[in-house]
Amino acid sequence: MSAHHSSSHADVQKVVLAYSGGLDTSAIIPWLREHYQCEVIAFVADVGQGEEELAGIEEKALKTGASACYVVDLKDKFVNELISPAMQAGAIYEEQYLLGTALARPVIAEAQVQVALEVGADAVCHGCTGKGNDQVRFESTFAALAPHLKVIAPWREWDMRSRQDLLNYLAERDIKTSASATKIYSRDANLWHISHEGGELEDPWQAPSEQVWTLSKSPQDAPDQSELVELSFENGQLIKLNGQSVSQTEALIVLNQIGAEHGVGRIDIVENRLVGMKSRGCYETPGGAIWYTALRGLEELVHDRPCQRLRHQLGQQLADLLYDGQWFTPVRHALLAAVATLAEKLTGTVRVSLYKGNITVVGRKSEFSLYSEAFATFEEDEVYHQKDAEGFIRLFSLSSRIRALKQGGLQ
């Protein structure tokens, strides 16, 4: 061990670990204590991953060797500060992925830094692997908010490689775990979605078996009767479901239940990771898919073509920024300012029909609607004189006319 390395170990007295209670972070607690001889404080972010994952987690952390465990409820912050603006922008990565994992990371990492500062820690630690996007998301946040904190990433330091290695490590130390060597899938759940990787999904030719999906019904098993849902928005924020005022968090919980019942929001994609490799994932975002589709339907009514195009460009930029973990940057502030400006017109109500995996917009209304029956049909009106079209077409096709005169048209 180099002198440089040992001195950096000595600098770490107290570390705050982003802790999930899973196999990886359970092994990280004793590993940190052994390798850094430091105090370990577990930090758990409640982003709506569910009561099962959170049950008994504090006791588990303490039994594994943590000196304390902080569980922080971040659900409303997650919905209002990340999900809502992402939906106002229509942020979607590579045309399909509603960014379920990426959206939660800024909220989790920021709260982790806050805990670290409160307890006077000199390091933060995460359990992300060295191959994925999440290490970039966590560490970019640490860099932006508390660059003085040392970052420890055990997966880039230790020589353990498999689940079995981690199970052996815990067994040697008499630390009990409910994890088994046979876990097939890697999953990440929160209020917005659940992701699935691993198992048969590692072969892109292999269809996901029904055991991959855990949140939603298969479209085949969904009801034979469609269901209508009305979503009302104000400045791009979801304010009512079926005419009832709700918080955005409550709305999402209900939309998830309804959407899951009808098998909507399932995707199976091969995506480009930030680090340059491709990965295959199956994602379930039932409520999010309804929310996204409804805002698209409203946008068609209230935005002219340049505004629609701009919203899609901003949505794509925001999706890339979120995916790449660049939330705490000046670019995000500028993007969200533009998004909020366009969202001022996203006020109105959209009716969607849910049926066997499909979400169809079947009605929309808004005080800012640009659609007018009188203008679009052949009624006499004042805004459009048909003879005006002649000069417009002549100028619009002028380059074609000049080219033909120069080169000759059809001979």
C-alpha positions, 0 to 999 in steps of 0.5 A, spaced: 500 500 500 502 506 497 504 512 502 499 516 499 493 511 500 494 510 507 494 517 509 488 518 505 485 512 509 487 515 515 483 522 513 477 518 514 474 518 521 466 518 519 463 516 513 456 516 510 453 510 506 448 510 501 444 504 504 439 500 501 439 494 506 441 489 500 447 485 499 452 490 496 451 495 502 450 490 507 457 488 506 460 495 505 459 497 512 463 492 515 468 493 509 469 500 510 470 499 518 475 494 516 479 498 511 478 505 513 478 504 521 472 509 521 465 510 523 460 508 518 453 512 518 447 509 514 443 513 510 436 511 507 432 515 502 425 513 502 423 515 495 417 510 495 421 504 494 415 500 498 414 498 505 418 491 504 424 494 502 424 499 508 421 494 514 427 493 519 432 497 515 435 501 521 436 495 526 439 491 520 444 497 519 446 497 526 447 490 527 451 490 521 456 495 524 453 502 523 453 507 528 447 510 526 441 510 521 438 516 518 431 514 514 429 520 510 422 521 507 424 524 500 417 522 496 414 529 495 421 532 494 422 527 488 415 528 485 415 535 486 422 537 484 424 532 479 418 528 476 414 534 475 419 538 471 421 532 467 414 531 465 413 539 464 419 538 459 416 531 456 423 528 458 424 521 455 431 518 454 432 515 447 424 515 445 422 510 451 425 511 457 422 515 463 428 516 467 425 512 473 432 511 476 436 517 474 430 522 476 431 519 483 439 520 484 439 527 485 434 527 490 438 521 494 445 524 493 443 531 495 440 528 502 446 524 503 450 530 502 446 534 507 446 528 512 454 528 511 454 535 513 450 535 519 454 529 522 461 532 520 463 526 516 469 527 512 467 522 506 461 519 503 460 512 500 456 509 495 454 502 492 454 503 485 458 498 480 464 501 476 460 500 470 454 503 470 451 510 470 449 511 477 456 512 480 457 518 475 450 521 478 452 520 485 459 523 484 457 529 480 452 531 485 457 530 491 462 534 487 457 540 485 455 540 493 460 538 497 467 537 493 471 537 500 468 530 502 472 524 500 468 519 495 469 511 497 466 507 491 468 500 494 466 496 487 472 500 484 477 498 490 475 491 493 477 484 489 470 481 490 466 480 484 460 476 485 454 475 489 457 469 492 463 473 494 459 478 498 455 472 501 462 469 503 464 475 506 458 476 510 458 469 513 465 469 515 463 475 519 457 472 522 453 477 519 446 475 517 443 476 511 436 474 507 440 475 501 441 468 497 446 466 491 440 465 486 438 472 485 436 473 478 435 480 477 437 486 479 432 491 480 431 498 482 424 501 485 421 508 487 415 511 486 416 513 479 418 506 476 421 499 477 427 497 473 429 490 471 436 487 469 440 481 469 437 474 468 435 472 461 435 479 459 442 479 458 441 476 451 437 481 447 434 475 443 431 473 449 424 475 451 422 477 458 419 472 462 413 473 466 417 473 472 421 479 470 415 484 471 413 485 478 409 491 478 404 491 472 399 486 469 401 483 463 396 486 457 393 479 456 391 479 463 388 486 463 381 487 464 377 486 457 374 493 459 377 500 457 378 505 463 377 512 462 381 517 466 381 525 466 388 529 468 387 536 469 394 540 469 395 547 471 402 550 468 404 543 466 403 541 474 398 535 475 392 538 480 386 533 479 384 526 477 377 525 475 375 532 477 378 531 484 384 535 487 390 531 489 397 533 490 402 530 485 404 525 490 397 522 491 396 523 483 402 518 482 400 513 487 393 512 484 395 513 477 400 507 478 395 503 481 390 504 475 396 503 470 398 497 473 391 494 472 391 495 465 398 493 463 401 500 461 408 503 461 412 497 460 418 497 456 424 493 454 430 497 451 437 496 449 440 503 451 446 507 451 449 508 458 453 514 459 460 510 460 459 507 453 456 500 453 449 498 452 445 495 457 438 491 456 433 493 461 425 492 462 422 498 466 415 499 468 412 506 469 405 505 469 403 512 472 408 516 469 406 513 462 399 516 463 402 522 466 407 523 460 402 521 454 396 526 457 401 532 457 403 530 450 395 530 448 395 537 452 401 540 448 398 538 441 392 543 443 395 549 446 402 549 442 404 552 435 409 548 431 415 552 433 413 551 441 412 544 440 418 542 437 422 547 442 419 543 448 421 536 444 428 539 444 428 541 451 425 535 453 431 531 450 436 535 453 433 535 459 433 527 459 440 527 457 442 531 462 438 527 467 441 520 465 448 523 465 447 526 472 448 533 471 442 536 475 446 540 479 449 544 473 447 551 471 445 548 464 439 545 468 437 552 471 437 555 464 433 549 461 428 549 467 427 556 466 425 555 458 421 549 460 417 553 465 415 558 460 413 553 455 409 550 461 405 556 462 400 554 457 400 547 459 393 548 463 387 544 461 384 537 462 386 531 458 381 524 458 385 518 456 383 511 455 387 505 458 386 498 455 391 492 455 397 496 455 395 502 451 394 509 453 390 513 448 388 520 448 380 521 447 379 528 449 382 534 451 380 541 452 384 548 455 383 555 455 389 556 451 387 551 445 389 554 439 384 549 435 378 552 432 373 549 428 371 555 424 378 556 422 380 549 420 373 548 416 370 552 410 366 557 414 367 564 412 372 567 417 376 573 418 383 570 419 384 566 413 383 568 406 383 563 401 386 567 395 392 569 400 395 562 399 397 563 392 402 568 394 404 564 400 405 558 395 409 561 390 414 564 395 414 557 399 416 554 392 420 559 389 427 555 390 424 549 386 421 554 381 428 557 380 432 550 380 427 548 374 428 554 370 436 554 371 436 546 369 429 545 366 423 541 369 421 535 366 423 534 359 
